[in-house]
Amino acid sequence: MLDPKTVLPLLVSLFSSASFGFSAEVPEEEPVPAPEKPAKCWEISGPNEIRLLWKEEGVLPYEDNIEMSGKRVSGIISYSIDEEGKVSIEREIFFPQLHEFKSDEDSWFHDYRAYLQDTYGDELLPKLYVDEVEFVPGALEDVVINGVLNIHHAPSKSGLQLSRAFFPSMDERRFVEQWTLRNTTEETVKIQSGNSALRLEDFGARGKFSRLVTSNVPETLSLEAGESTVFSFDISARMEGEEWPASSSKDELGKRKKFLGQMSGSLQLETPDPVLNTLFEFSKIRASESIFESDLGLIHSPGGGRYYVGIWANDQAEYINPFFAYLGYDVGNKSAMNCFRAFAKEMNPEYEPLRYSFEIEGLVKPFPKDRGDAAMIAYGAAHYALALGDKEIAQELWPLIDWCLEYCHRMLTEEGVVASESDEMEGRIETGTANLSTSSLYYGALEHAADLSKELGHDPAEADLFQQRMKKLSAAIESYFGAEVEGLNTYKYYKEHRYLRHWICLPLVVGLHDRKEDTIKGLFEGLWSDNGVHVEKNSANEKVTRIFWDRGTLYALRGTLAAGATEQSLEKLSQFSNKRLLGDRVPYVVEAYPEGDMAHLSAESALYCRVYIEGLFGLQPTGLRSFAVTPRLPEGWNSMSLKGIQAFGEDFDLVVSRKGDGTLNVTVGKGDKVLQSVQLEEGGTGDFSF
């Protein structure tokens, strides 16, 4: 049983009201920066695995966290290691479908973050005793991340050695901490245990629900010399009428490994750089695990401790859904279609703005703001429809795409660019009345829609109209946004803007390259830092100058590669990837800083993968069964490949290699079978069809 002296303060903590806040402004208080760490705190230790270099000078003390998710649970596991190697863990566990009531002191915004959540410290761990002395895990021996967080301890004074594995259940309301305890002595060790169960009951929007913090360690056990035992420490929940999760931790770990196997088995990046390959593999995991059951069906959500069982026009429709068309993950494709179907229900004959999100399963009132969401949705949905290669799905998505394009057309200003109240940053930074992002995305959407219209057998006049609008929009973007900014012939973000902004990369992404040289210079010299592209620098507002959002960096790298800046882009991509995979905030790309304190938002990991798909390999869909490739093979590489691409209704490999005469050989095939092959000059484009 738990000690009442421990339980009472804990219960007060568990039932105290959470504080929820939201501001469209730059946060006033920033996290205090941690002491400077070595550039490399981790190493690649095996296939899809990294290990903490904790013995290296300057690495300890070390602290970080990692988010891992299943369909009914998400956990942010924070681990800290002091200079003596002592490990402390905090487990922030979210049950996204269980919606809490707010307290008298909570703000109105609580309704938008009403997930059952709490933080569970080491005081809840089961207590083990050997010879009437409490077992204390030994100092750190190893930390390994491979889709599971593994923490290994040195033997304790009693000779017991503990290894812990942290992972979510893939389909239950349960987060698992699996313990493996090994007797390293030459004698039998007898163990007693206690402190193994705590049950909490709550009421919320869907009635009564319960949480159980428990361990299945037996009250007494004996371990022979060299023998091991496995048990688990679980945090689980259920709604009234449900059964508690009953599967073993071994079964849950098996499900997690099956998911990880699915991720590693398709869309495999092969380059000479193991850091790029490994971060690509990790990114597939984070991008795909954050899919939750909801009233809207299976939906992808950003996570990060703030965004669950909800969808957004940017994160889901624009960022991640097109990625799922290449990955071949059935759950991901279901989530993509549920996202698009939710937005399709919002179409209206008056062409009023679509809501930009469905938070808390769509149960809360949407915010009335046009962030350019129609352009985001059209760009993502048209790309997804083409790349997936399923005509029936493309026909289902067409009305949504067409509505969004018409909405954007109706929002054109006298100058011919698209008006919107904001962009995806929702007013955190000024965007004027018409911004470069919305018009660029509309341009990209028109291009994909023209191709899709032809594929669906529509009247040729429709595709012609889209192409005419593209031509006019290209000229309008040049005349309205094209400008000298900070001495560079690039783009201003909105009419009155005076500084470089990260989204100057978007014209490059959608194929507008007239100002590419100075735009690339602005991104890689004017805005670049150790954490990639900053939102804006040289601003009179010092707080704005500090801000970076990884999505800007990832779009920038994709755009500069597409524009042909291969060597510069590879240098920056390598620097950025090393920091995110092997630095002091690992193992995924992040949302932002200071907002969210570099949370592991999921869709950003999809954007990392798209740097390669659409940037390095230059893969662009041109039809339901066709695509173009403009590969950017770096000078020091002889070959690169994407294997197991699940797109255009096929499963295929894309291999790029350099021939002796300097030309590129691009093949599409499967295994040893070559289906199509083309020879290209550097910068050339090859067309493929099935």
Phi, psi and omega in degrees: 000157178281145175292125180305328180296334177272321186294313188299311177298326180294316180297320177301318180293317184294325185263359177291153184289140175279153179258124180240132178221154178214137176215139176279357181263168174296131182304139181285324182255130180253149175301142179288123181300141177285160176303149182301132179251162173302153180299329181240109178255347183229163174225154172284123187247359180174180178302121177056045185209139174232156183228139179288131178270062190289343179277348180287147182300132175089352182284317177269145359289152185224141173212145181197179173214163178219138176260139176222141189223153169230186186292340183232008183205152169218142180228132171253108184262114178261128181234135178231144183229121181277182185292342178267359180089009177284135185254134173234142184233138167237136185243104177267109189249133181242133170248091195297329184277351180263107190261117183288151164286151176271160179268173178300334185264353181283148177281171177301334185287348176307323182301335183270357178224033188276062175259141174292116186212151174196167179248132185240120183265183182290347179294344179269355181295150177298141178267129178245142182232135174235120182054044176064020176240130183293133177289130174239123181306145178291177180295168182299138172244327183194146168232124183230136176241125179212040189093348172228143174271118181246125177237121182248133180254153171289161177303142177280180178299332180279354180091001177273133180247127185253135169236135183237140176235127182250130180196155178272153164294142181279343183216008179239165174278078188199133171241133191247136168239103184269127180256133169243119184247123183239137176274110181268000181274178178261010181233163176290136178245127178259135187235137170247152181224159176201188175059052192242008179203137172215126180245134181232137179240140183223162171242144179210196187298338181246025176099208185274137173219159186231152172239147179228121175252112192211162173228147178260020177293133179292158182295326177222145174202158178235140177240122175289166179305126179080355183278152178236157172223152182236130172214179185224156173244115189242146170239114186226169180212161175206154170272157180302131182098345177272158172272152173292146174306132188242351183290157180284160177296330177297317178295319180295321177295323177298320178293320178297316180292328176296317176299315180298325176295321175300318181294316183285343185274352180223158180050065183263124177271130176233113176225171176289354185255108182295334178294314178298315180299316185289317179294327174299315179296315178298323182294325176299322180296305184295323179296324191262342184280339188273055180239127190236148170292144180199174175295342177269005187093194175292124180226142173282140177223154185295324184080221177075014180085359185224340190228096180230161181037047177211160178230151181228150182296326180277302186302314185267300186297318185269313190278304193262329185301316176300328177298319181297335178294339180261335187283326182077027179263111187302318180298320178296318179292325175296318180295322179298314181292323177296324176297307182296323179294324178297315179292325181298328179292345181269356179299147182214148183292341180277352183056045168285152183302142172290149169297148183267353180204161171235091182270153181049055176063020182080013185273348181250159184295133180286156174279132182274084179213134176267106180263013190086025188294326179298321177294318178301312184293315180298317180297314181289317184291320180293319177297313181301314182299316179295309187292326179295322176079019180252111186296322181297317178293320178300319178294323177294322183281341186303313181303322178294314179300313182297318179298315182295321178296317179295321177302312180299319180299319180290342180268006179295138177276178176300331180277355175091010176253166187271127177278142172205155182288333186199194168231198185295347179275359166057036176090003177300326178226147184302138180231000180070196181265345175211127184240160184296325182299307184298316180292322179295316180294322176298319178301311179297323179294320178299320180296311179297320182294324177298316177295318182292321178302316178297317182296327182273003176075024179287168176306127181305337180297333181293310178297322178299319179298315179299319181291324175296319179293324175301314182298316179294320181293321177302315179294322180292320177300317180296314185284327185272316185261333181299128185194166170272118182235122182052040177082006183243140177277083184228226183231142166272148186284326173214173193305316186266005189285146184241353188238161172294140178233147185302329184282008170295349178285340189295322173304322177297319182299321184263011172093014176264103192246013184300328182245032190293322186299308182284334175294317177297319178297319178298321181288314189270344178244313183285325187248349188284145174215186177299338179254027177088207184281127173279155179300317182197139176234173181058030180269152175292342179264105184298327180295320178295322182301328184281345191284135165225145175234124184299332179303324178295317177298318184290321173294321180298315180295320177298316182291319181290326174295314179300329181276357174097007179274063191296309187290317177299316183294318180296320178301313180290320179298318179295315179300311182295317182293320177299320181293317183285330181268323190237005181274220184252008174220095191231170001249026183231163167293164191237176176282289191198170169213138003279342181300132178075354178052047175063050179292152180275062177299142193285316187295334177300328178293327174294321178297327176298314179297325182288343171303322182277311184302307187261342180263291184296316179269345178059036182278123179228128178291139176240350179193180179290338181230022183214155180203161176248149180230125174238083188286148177239079182280116181300155185302322184275002182253139174270335181199164173202155182208153167242115184248148180072036175289128182250073186218164179056030179074014184227166172241111188213165176250146175239116185238130178240127179222155182261129178274170182299330181273006178091351177282167182252136174257119182244121181238145172243125182193197177214117184064233180273355184270120178265122179270318180212150180213139176225153175253130184232145166285161176305129181086358180281164181240133176249141179253135182230149176210153178254000000 
